Each structure stands twice: as structure tokens, then as C-alpha cells.
């Protein structure tokens, strides 16, 4: 077996990190449901460490991740590094590990500092009267605009992938997670920007607030932003539930 382990210069004890990964299955505290990828939290001298074990790929992806594409773990580490360089919040990247066998990529891990968030965007969708709802939503929209201005297309810009923390000054900070699907551009068109926001909420009132705030920063009218974003949002929702219904039918026939 061949392993590739890379760690950040900020990591002082790389052997400790490697030891945590090697003992991943028998130690650590499970974080989340672990249905696809498994995330565990470890304590290292009072510092919470987040280790994500990616789902073992199928045989085609095993080969692809060995010879043609970077693994999700490696992309997560590299994209986190780029985000921080661009001044975008994300938990501090610490390391990634890839294990290869004769078939290709066997398993992979991404290590970062664990961030205790106050909420995610999902709470804004599910709890309409969440404290500071309007303020958080508008500041999140400004954060998304900053991403777009810096050419960052976060392909998994969905409700659970932005961690939100309240600062001492009463404003909010935003941190991207689940980073393995991302593209970087010199600039982003209006359509790219709106499509990038369409997966966040099916709530029309929230889309209206986001459109209003985005229009204060961008060169298109509030009306056009809302019409375009709402169209992409409804298109996404229809596609999402159509796919969900299809999966349900397929599971029925498997029984």
C-alpha cells in the first residue's frame, strides 16, 4: 500500500495527526450521522480536531483518483488553503492523507480544526423567527457576493455548508465547509452568480431579501435579480424533488 500524507506548516505535531487518522475507526467522537462520509472530533491538548473520512469510492473512481483526478480529501485541503489566502473563512486546514492499493485510491482523510458554530444557513430556512434572521440573511448575502467578486464558485453552496458564528461586535462571520467541489474564475457572470445561490432556500421571502441586498452591491436591478434567482431556485427545487420521487420508486421496485 502507498500512502500520501501532507500537513500544514501550522501543524507542529504531524505524528499526532497521523496517529489520530490511523486510529480513526476505534477512537474519536462521531459528528453528524455518518451516512456518507464519517466525521469524528478529537481532542489534542485542548484543541478540537475535525477528521473527515470520505466514503470509499467505487472501482471507477478508485482508478480516477489514483491517476486522473485529485481525491476529495486533497481538494478539500488545497481549496481551504486557497480560501484562506483569498480572505474567505473556513476552518483551518491541517492535513490530508490518501491510501492507495493496486486498484487505486483505497481511503482518504481531511483534517482541519473543528469550529463550533452558532448556526448554519439551514436554521434560517427552518426557523423563520430565528433571532436576527434578517440581519444574518443580509450579511450572508454580502458574504456570497464577496465570494462571487473573488471568482469563487462554491458548487456545494447549500444550506448546511456555511457555518455561522456571532462576533463580539454583534455581526456575523461565515465559514465554508465541505469544500471538495469548487471552481475559481477570473470573474463570474450574472447567471453564474444566480445559479450559485439557487440551492439555498425554497422560501420566496428569503429569496426576496437576498435579491434586495445583492442589488445594493451589484449592477443589476433588484427586480431582475429576484426574477432570475427565483427562476433558478424553482428549477432546482423541481429537479430535486423529481429526483427524490424517482429514487423512491426505484427503492420500491427493489423490495
Buried (B, 14 or more C-beta within 10 A) or exposed (E): EEEBBBBBEEBEEBEEBBBBBEEBEEEBEEBEEEEEBBBBBBEBEEEBBBBBBBBEBEEEBBBBBBEEEBBBBBBBBBBBBBBBEEEBBBBBBBBBBBBBEEEBBBBBBBBBBBBEBEBBBBBBBEEEEBEBBEEBBBBBBBBBBBBBEBBBBBBBBBBEBBBBBBEEEEEBBBBBBBBBBBEEEEEBEBEBBBBBBBBBBBBEEBBBBBBBBBBEEBEBEBEBBBEBBBEBBBEBBEEEEEEEEEEEEEEEEEE
